[in-house]
Amino acid sequence: MSQRKPLSKGDVIHGFGAGAFGRDHWGCVRISETGADWVRATDEDGRISSAEGVRSLMILMRERDEGKCPSRQEGDECPMDSFVQLTDSGQFVMVDKDELWGLKNL
């Protein structure tokens, strides 16, 4: 069994996440908070999903490392590609790529 890197802020979980966030969760998310046995993640609309327990975290680590983005498989861009950290507090914000380019070149 290979050792996986623990989940951390900024990690992306694509698609369903093998059900670790619950049966009604479908979209890609970015991890926004972590604890000893829990994580919170935010989707492109700012909705928060939570998972807790060692089993769920192990599933999410596998999905982070091996999961495929359903949007990319359909030829679209992953919504998390433009979801970036803009604050020191670790808050993630959706940013248009053109706006982001402008911010980097101020």
Kinemage of the C-alpha trace (Angstrom):
@kinemage 1
@onewidth
@group {chain A} dominant
@subgroup {mainchain}
@vectorlist {calphas} color= white
{ca met a 1} P 0.000 0.000 0.000
{ca ser a 2} L 1.479 3.353 -1.000
{ca gln a 3} L 1.585 6.330 1.334
{ca arg a 4} L -0.637 9.234 0.248
{ca lys a 5} L -0.081 12.884 1.059
{ca pro a 6} L -2.669 14.180 3.587
{ca leu a 7} L -5.435 16.436 2.287
{ca ser a 8} L -4.623 20.120 2.566
{ca lys a 9} L -6.048 23.533 1.698
{ca gly a 10} L -6.169 24.032 -2.032
{ca asp a 11} L -6.427 20.360 -3.023
{ca val a 12} L -9.058 19.686 -5.702
{ca ile a 13} L -11.485 16.780 -5.572
{ca his a 14} L -13.131 16.180 -8.946
{ca gly a 15} L -16.733 15.149 -9.512
{ca phe a 16} L -18.597 12.805 -7.203
{ca gly a 17} L -15.640 12.200 -4.871
{ca ala a 18} L -16.646 8.526 -4.560
{ca gly a 19} L -19.533 9.584 -2.339
{ca ala a 20} L -17.389 10.842 0.558
{ca phe a 21} L -19.288 14.157 0.612
{ca gly a 22} L -22.666 12.410 0.439
{ca arg a 23} L -24.945 11.121 -2.264
{ca asp a 24} L -26.139 14.574 -3.368
{ca his a 25} L -22.660 15.944 -4.064
{ca trp a 26} L -21.624 15.944 -7.746
{ca gly a 27} L -19.343 18.843 -8.621
{ca cys a 28} L -15.647 19.530 -8.331
{ca val a 29} L -14.558 21.199 -5.072
{ca arg a 30} L -11.454 22.739 -3.546
{ca ile a 31} L -10.501 21.903 0.056
{ca ser a 32} L -10.886 25.068 2.137
{ca glu a 33} L -10.407 23.766 5.698
{ca thr a 34} L -8.923 20.656 7.258
{ca gly a 35} L -8.914 19.038 10.672
{ca ala a 36} L -7.591 15.842 12.212
{ca asp a 37} L -10.453 13.733 10.810
{ca trp a 38} L -12.557 16.139 8.728
{ca val a 39} L -12.426 18.450 5.699
{ca arg a 40} L -14.598 21.187 4.268
{ca ala a 41} L -14.583 21.982 0.581
{ca thr a 42} L -16.123 24.723 -1.527
{ca asp a 43} L -17.584 24.412 -5.014
{ca glu a 44} L -17.671 27.021 -7.779
{ca asp a 45} L -20.888 28.547 -6.372
{ca gly a 46} L -19.519 28.862 -2.840
{ca arg a 47} L -21.485 25.897 -1.463
{ca ile a 48} L -19.692 24.022 1.292
{ca ser a 49} L -19.421 20.243 1.481
{ca ser a 50} L -18.049 18.416 4.505
{ca ala a 51} L -16.655 14.958 5.094
{ca glu a 52} L -15.512 13.382 8.329
{ca gly a 53} L -13.948 10.188 9.498
{ca val a 54} L -10.774 8.383 8.513
{ca arg a 55} L -12.502 6.251 5.857
{ca ser a 56} L -13.940 9.313 4.089
{ca leu a 57} L -10.582 11.087 4.168
{ca met a 58} L -8.829 8.038 2.703
{ca ile a 59} L -11.414 7.943 -0.101
{ca leu a 60} L -10.918 11.656 -0.788
{ca met a 61} L -7.124 11.296 -0.880
{ca arg a 62} L -7.511 8.564 -3.495
{ca glu a 63} L -9.960 10.703 -5.494
{ca arg a 64} L -7.621 13.703 -5.312
{ca asp a 65} L -4.755 11.596 -6.652
{ca glu a 66} L -6.625 9.465 -9.204
{ca gly a 67} L -9.997 11.111 -9.873
{ca lys a 68} L -10.956 12.524 -13.259
{ca cys a 69} L -12.840 15.773 -13.815
{ca pro a 70} L -16.189 15.088 -15.530
{ca ser a 71} L -16.066 18.518 -17.212
{ca arg a 72} L -12.671 17.814 -18.793
{ca gln a 73} L -13.883 14.441 -20.067
{ca glu a 74} L -16.640 16.306 -21.922
{ca gly a 75} L -14.094 18.734 -23.404
{ca asp a 76} L -14.842 21.632 -21.045
{ca glu a 77} L -12.610 23.294 -18.491
{ca cys a 78} L -12.738 22.188 -14.859
{ca pro a 79} L -14.548 24.865 -12.815
{ca met a 80} L -11.741 24.678 -10.254
{ca asp a 81} L -9.211 25.948 -12.830
{ca ser a 82} L -10.400 29.513 -12.177
{ca phe a 83} L -11.081 29.043 -8.462
{ca val a 84} L -8.050 30.538 -6.749
{ca gln a 85} L -6.882 31.588 -3.307
{ca leu a 86} L -6.788 35.369 -3.134
{ca thr a 87} L -6.493 36.017 0.587
{ca asp a 88} L -3.991 35.154 3.290
{ca ser a 89} L -6.855 33.751 5.378
{ca gly a 90} L -7.151 30.865 2.925
{ca gln a 91} L -10.454 31.997 1.407
{ca phe a 92} L -10.991 30.850 -2.179
{ca val a 93} L -12.760 33.032 -4.707
{ca met a 94} L -13.954 32.448 -8.282
{ca val a 95} L -11.993 34.696 -10.613
{ca asp a 96} L -12.255 35.115 -14.367
{ca lys a 97} L -8.902 34.213 -15.934
{ca asp a 98} L -8.664 37.626 -17.626
{ca glu a 99} L -9.216 39.343 -14.264
{ca leu a 100} L -6.592 37.118 -12.661
{ca trp a 101} L -4.086 38.024 -15.380
{ca gly a 102} L -4.792 41.695 -14.656
{ca leu a 103} L -4.251 41.182 -10.907
{ca lys a 104} L -0.917 39.457 -11.467
{ca asn a 105} L 0.290 42.316 -13.652
{ca leu a 106} L -0.603 45.297 -11.447
